Amino acid sequence: MAKRGAPSGPEAEKVKLNAVTLRQTRRMVKYLRPYRAKFALGLLMLILSSGVTLVFPRVTGNLVDAATGSIASYDRNTLALMLMGILVVQGVFSFLRILIFAQVSENTLKDIRLDLYRRLVSLPISFFEQRRVGELTSRLTADVGQLSDMLSFTLAEFVRQLVTLVVGIAIILVTSTKLTLVMLSSFPVLILAAVVFGRFIRKLSRSVTDELAAANTVAEETLQGISTVKSFTNEGFEIGRFGARLSSVMGLALRSARYRGGFVSFVIFSIFGSIVLVLWYGLGLVAEQQITIGQLVSFIIYTTFIGGAAGGLGDLYSQLQKTAGASQRIQEILAEEPEVADTNASHASSERIKGKVAFNQVRFRYPARPDVEVLQGVDFTVNPGQVVALVGASGAGKSTIAQLLMRFHAPTEGQILVDNQDVSALDITYIRSQIGIVPQDVLLFGGSLRENIAYGRPGATDADIILAAQRANAWGFIEGFPEGLSTLVGERGIKLSGGQRQRIAIARALLKDPAILILDEATNALDTESESLVQDALEELMRGRTTLIIAHRLHTIRRADIILVLANGLVVEQGTHSQLQAANGRYAQLLRADSALRGEAIPETSEPPLLLS
C-alpha cells in the first residue's frame, strides 16, 4: 500500500514567519506592479470606507442623546438622515473597493499562474520523475490562489483592521479615558486564552487532517485497484479498513469540537462580560454626568469594532503564514533551471537532419537512482534510413537509450551524436522537433480526434490531417464516427480501443514528419487484428526514416537492418535476425521464449552471425 502523504489541509500549508519566508513573500509582490495604480485606488476606497464606518458610532450616539434630550441642540431627523447617508456612502465605497480589488486579484492570479506554468513545462523530465502530478497541480491552484488572496485581499484587510484599531482607540480615549482603561483591561486575558487554546486546537485540527488524509488514501487505493479488490472479494475488508480510519477521524474531530466549544463559550462569556463591565462602569459615569448616554452607546459600538479588528489581526497572521508557505513552494519551482530557455520558440526548422545516430561509450545513472548504472558503456551506430531494433529483458536499458536520444536526460559519461554532432551542443527544441515517438501506452488529450492528430503539427489543415489518418490506417474508423474528426476521445483517449489509439499516435507522428523515429513497444498490447493494422501503418511511418524499435515481441522486428541485444546495460550481441538466431546466443534464447508464447516453430538458419565483441 502507498504511504500516506503530507497533510493536505490548510493547517499543513502554514510555515513559520521569519526573514527568509517574509523575503520570499515580498518577492511575489512584484506581480502587483503592473496594477499598482489600481491597487492604490482600491486602498483609497478602503480607507474612505473605513473612515465613513467609524463616523457611524459617533452619529448614533448623538442620535441617542437627541432622543433622550441629553443634548438639545441635536435634531433627531437630521441625525437619522445622516446615518442613512453614511450607510449609502459606505456601501458605494465598499462596492468600488471589492470591484477594484477583484480586478487586481484576477490579473495577478493570471500572471502568476502563467509564469508558473511556463516554468513547469520548460523543466526537464528528471524534475517530474521526482514530483507527483497532484502536487504540481496544487501549486497552480491552491498555492497561487492563496498568494493572490494575499496580494489583493489580505493586505487590504490588514490596512482596514489597522485603521479601525488605531482610529477607534483614539476616539474612545477622547470620549472617556477611564472607560477606555476599563475596556482594555480585559484584553490581556482574552489574548492569552486565544494563544493557549488556539495552539492546542490547531494541533488537534492538524491531527484530524492527517487522519482524513489517511482515510482518503485508503479510498483512493481501493478505487484505483477496484478490479483487484473484487477479484479477491475483499470489498468487506476495504470497507472495514476505511471505516476504521473514519472512526479515528470522528473521535479526533469530536475531541477537537469539545475544546472548540469550550473556547468559544469562554470567548463569548468574556466578550459579553466585558460589555457588561463597560456598561456598568459607563452608567456610573453617566450618573456622575461625566459622559452622556449617547457617548456610552457610541463607546460600546466602537468597542465592538475594535474587538473585531483585534480578532481579525489574528486571522490575518494565520493567513500570512499560509501565504508564506505558498510563496515558498512557488518560489522553489520558479527557481528551478529550465531546460528550454524560450518555451515560445518555434518547433520547426528549415534544415532537416539526415538521421545518423551514434552512441559512443555512453554510461548513465538516473538521478533518482544514482547507485544503479543503467548503461555501462553502450556503443553502436545507425546510418540514415536504417531500422534498428533494441531487444533485451526488462531493465536492460532499451527505453533509457530512447530517452537519452530525446535529451530527456544527459549521459553520465560518453557521447551521443546525431549527424556527427554532439546532441548536447544542438538546440534541444530543434533536436526534439526532428524525432517522433510512438509509445506503447499512447496518451491522447481529452479533445477531438482532429486536435490529437494535429498535435504533431499545430495549425495543420484538415486535408493534411486526413492524409495522415489515411496513411496510418485510421481514417476508416474515423469516418465511421458520426462526428468524424470532431469526435471527442475522452480523458486519455478512453473512448478509443488500444489499436485505434495507436493509429492516431502514428497519424500524429506522420504529420510531424520526423527524420528519426522511436517505436517503444508500439504493438505490444494489441490483439492480432489490431496489430496487423498498426504494423502496416508503422511500415508506412518508417519508410525513409531512421528508426529505433524497442520490442519484446521479437516477431515484429525480424526484418530490422540491425538488432542490438542489451543485457546489464551493455550491447552484448549485434546483427540481423538470421545472424543472431544462428549464433544461438542470448537473442536466440529470447526468440525461443517469444515463439513458445506464440505457439510457433523456430526456423533454422545457417547464415553466419555478426557478433559484437
HUQUI-V940850 format. One record per pair of residues at least 12 apart in sequence whose ideal C-beta (glycine too) atoms are under 8 Angstrom apart, sorted by the first residue. I is the first residue (numbers start at 1). J is the second residue. Records with the same first field share a line. If there is no record, write none. Layout:
I: J + J
//
This chain:
1: 221
2: 217 + 221
4: 210 + 213 + 214 + 217
5: 132 + 213 + 217
6: 213
7: 206 + 209 + 210 + 213
8: 138 + 209 + 213
9: 205 + 206 + 209 + 212 + 213
10: 322
11: 202 + 205 + 206 + 209
12: 206 + 209
13: 142 + 143 + 146 + 322 + 325 + 326
14: 318 + 321 + 322 + 324 + 325
15: 321 + 324 + 325 + 328
16: 321
17: 320 + 321 + 324
21: 324 + 325 + 327 + 328
22: 324
24: 324 + 327 + 328 + 331
25: 150 + 320 + 323 + 324 + 327
27: 327 + 331
28: 112 + 147 + 150 + 151 + 327 + 330 + 331
29: 151
31: 108 + 111 + 112 + 151
32: 104 + 108 + 151
34: 107 + 111
35: 103 + 104 + 107 + 108
38: 100 + 103 + 104
39: 100 + 101 + 104 + 152
41: 100
42: 96 + 97 + 100 + 101 + 104 + 156
43: 156 + 159
45: 93 + 94 + 96 + 97 + 100
46: 93 + 97 + 156 + 159 + 160
47: 159 + 163
48: 93
49: 90 + 93 + 94 + 97 + 160
50: 160 + 163 + 164 + 167
51: 163 + 167
52: 86 + 89 + 90 + 93
53: 86 + 90 + 164 + 305
54: 163 + 164 + 167 + 168 + 171 + 302 + 305
55: 86
56: 83 + 86 + 87 + 90 + 301
57: 297 + 298 + 299 + 301 + 302 + 305
58: 171 + 298
59: 79 + 82 + 83 + 86
60: 83 + 294 + 297 + 298 + 301
61: 292 + 294 + 295 + 296 + 297 + 298 + 299 + 301
62: 74 + 79 + 294 + 298
63: 76 + 79 + 80 + 83 + 294
64: 293 + 294 + 297 + 298
65: 292 + 293 + 294 + 295
66: 79 + 294
68: 293 + 294
70: 292 + 293 + 294
71: 292 + 294
97: 156
101: 152 + 153 + 156
102: 152
104: 151 + 152
105: 148 + 149 + 151 + 152 + 153
108: 148 + 151 + 152
109: 144 + 145 + 148
112: 144 + 147 + 148 + 330
113: 140 + 144
115: 334
116: 139 + 140 + 144 + 330 + 333 + 334
117: 140
118: 343
119: 333 + 334 + 336 + 338
120: 136 + 139 + 140 + 333
121: 343
122: 338 + 339 + 340 + 341 + 343
123: 333 + 336 + 338 + 339
124: 338 + 339 + 408 + 409
125: 403 + 408 + 409
126: 366 + 367 + 368 + 408 + 409
127: 336
129: 366 + 367 + 368
130: 367 + 368
136: 333
139: 329 + 330 + 333
142: 326
143: 326 + 329 + 330
144: 326 + 330
146: 322 + 323 + 325 + 326
147: 323 + 326 + 327 + 330
149: 319 + 323
150: 319 + 320 + 323 + 327
154: 316 + 319 + 320 + 323
157: 312 + 316
158: 313 + 316
161: 309 + 312 + 313 + 316
162: 309
164: 305 + 306 + 308 + 309
165: 306 + 309 + 310 + 313
168: 302 + 305 + 306 + 309
169: 306
171: 302
172: 299 + 302 + 303 + 306
175: 291 + 295 + 298 + 299 + 302
176: 282 + 285 + 290 + 291 + 295 + 299
178: 281 + 285 + 290
179: 278 + 281 + 282 + 285 + 291 + 296 + 299
182: 277 + 278 + 281
183: 274 + 277 + 278 + 299 + 303
186: 270 + 273 + 274 + 277
187: 310
189: 270
190: 267 + 270 + 271
193: 263 + 266 + 267 + 270
194: 267 + 314
197: 259 + 262 + 263 + 266
198: 263 + 314
200: 259
201: 256 + 259 + 260 + 263
204: 252 + 255 + 256 + 259
205: 256
207: 252 + 256
208: 249 + 252 + 253 + 256
211: 245 + 248 + 249 + 252
212: 249
214: 245
215: 242 + 245 + 246 + 248 + 249
218: 238 + 241 + 242 + 245
219: 242
222: 238 + 242
271: 307
274: 303
275: 300 + 303
278: 299 + 300 + 303
279: 296 + 300
282: 296 + 299 + 300
283: 296
339: 407 + 428
340: 428 + 429
345: 429
346: 429
347: 429 + 432 + 433
348: 433
349: 430 + 433 + 434
352: 434 + 515
353: 418 + 419 + 434 + 515 + 516
354: 384 + 419 + 515
355: 382 + 384 + 385 + 418 + 419 + 515 + 516 + 545 + 546
356: 381 + 382 + 383 + 384 + 417 + 418 + 419 + 420 + 546
357: 381 + 382 + 405 + 416 + 417 + 418 + 516 + 546 + 548
358: 380 + 381 + 382 + 415 + 416 + 417 + 420
359: 378 + 379 + 380 + 381 + 401 + 404 + 414 + 415 + 416
360: 379 + 414 + 415 + 416 + 417
361: 377 + 378 + 379 + 413 + 414 + 415
362: 375 + 377 + 378 + 379 + 404 + 411 + 413 + 414 + 415 + 416
363: 375 + 376 + 377 + 378 + 411 + 412 + 413 + 414 + 569
364: 397 + 400 + 404 + 409 + 411 + 412
365: 412
366: 400 + 409
367: 409
373: 412 + 569
374: 395 + 397 + 400 + 569
375: 397 + 400 + 401 + 404 + 411 + 569 + 570
376: 568 + 569 + 570
377: 414 + 569 + 570
378: 397 + 401 + 414 + 566 + 569 + 570 + 571
379: 571 + 612
380: 562 + 564 + 571 + 574
382: 546 + 548 + 562
383: 546
384: 546
385: 544 + 545 + 546
386: 546 + 547 + 561 + 562
387: 542 + 547 + 549 + 559 + 560 + 561 + 562
388: 546 + 547 + 548 + 549 + 560 + 561 + 562 + 563 + 564
389: 548 + 549 + 550 + 551 + 557 + 560 + 562 + 563 + 564
390: 402 + 548 + 549 + 550 + 551 + 564 + 566
391: 551 + 552 + 554 + 557 + 563 + 564 + 565 + 566 + 587 + 590
392: 565 + 566 + 567 + 586 + 590
393: 567 + 590
396: 566 + 567 + 568 + 569
397: 566 + 569
398: 550 + 566
399: 520 + 550
401: 548
402: 437 + 518 + 520 + 548 + 550
404: 416
405: 418 + 423 + 435 + 516 + 518 + 548
406: 431 + 432 + 435 + 437 + 518
407: 423 + 424 + 428 + 431 + 432
410: 424
418: 431 + 434 + 516
433: 512 + 514
434: 514 + 515 + 516
435: 514 + 515 + 516 + 517 + 518
436: 456 + 509 + 512 + 513 + 514 + 516 + 517 + 518 + 541 + 545
437: 509 + 517 + 518 + 519 + 520
438: 502 + 505 + 506 + 509 + 517 + 518 + 519 + 520 + 522 + 538 + 541
439: 505 + 520 + 521 + 522
440: 520 + 521 + 522 + 524 + 525
442: 493 + 501 + 502 + 504 + 505
443: 492 + 493
444: 489 + 492 + 493 + 496 + 501 + 504 + 505
445: 489
446: 488 + 489 + 490 + 491 + 492
447: 488 + 489
448: 483 + 485 + 486 + 487 + 488 + 489
449: 478 + 481 + 484 + 485 + 486 + 487 + 489 + 504
450: 462 + 465 + 485 + 486
452: 489 + 493 + 504 + 508
453: 465 + 468 + 469 + 474 + 485 + 504 + 507 + 508 + 511
454: 508 + 511
455: 508
456: 468 + 507 + 508 + 509 + 510 + 511 + 512
457: 511 + 512 + 513
460: 511
462: 485
464: 511
465: 485 + 507 + 511
466: 485
468: 507 + 508 + 510 + 511
469: 485 + 503 + 504 + 507
471: 507 + 510 + 537 + 540 + 541
472: 503 + 504 + 506 + 507 + 510 + 537 + 540 + 541
473: 503 + 506 + 533 + 534 + 536 + 537
474: 500 + 503 + 504 + 506 + 507 + 537
477: 500 + 503
489: 504
497: 530
498: 525 + 526 + 530
499: 526 + 527 + 529 + 530 + 531 + 533 + 534
502: 522 + 523 + 526 + 530 + 534 + 537
503: 533 + 534 + 537
506: 534 + 537 + 538 + 540 + 541
509: 541
510: 540 + 541
514: 545
515: 545 + 546
516: 545 + 546 + 547 + 548
517: 541 + 542 + 545 + 546 + 547 + 548
518: 547 + 548 + 550
519: 538 + 542 + 547 + 548 + 549 + 550 + 551
520: 550
521: 550 + 551 + 552
522: 534 + 538 + 549
523: 535 + 538 + 553 + 556
524: 551 + 552 + 553
535: 556
552: 594
553: 594
554: 590 + 591 + 594 + 595
555: 594 + 595 + 598 + 600
557: 577
558: 577
559: 577
560: 576 + 577
561: 576
562: 574 + 575 + 576
563: 575 + 576 + 577 + 580 + 587
565: 580 + 585 + 586 + 587 + 590
567: 586
571: 612
572: 585 + 586 + 612
573: 585 + 586 + 587 + 611 + 612
574: 610 + 611 + 612
575: 609 + 610 + 611
576: 607 + 610
578: 605 + 607
579: 607 + 608 + 609 + 610
580: 609
581: 602 + 605
582: 605 + 606 + 607 + 608 + 609
583: 609 + 611
585: 609 + 611
//
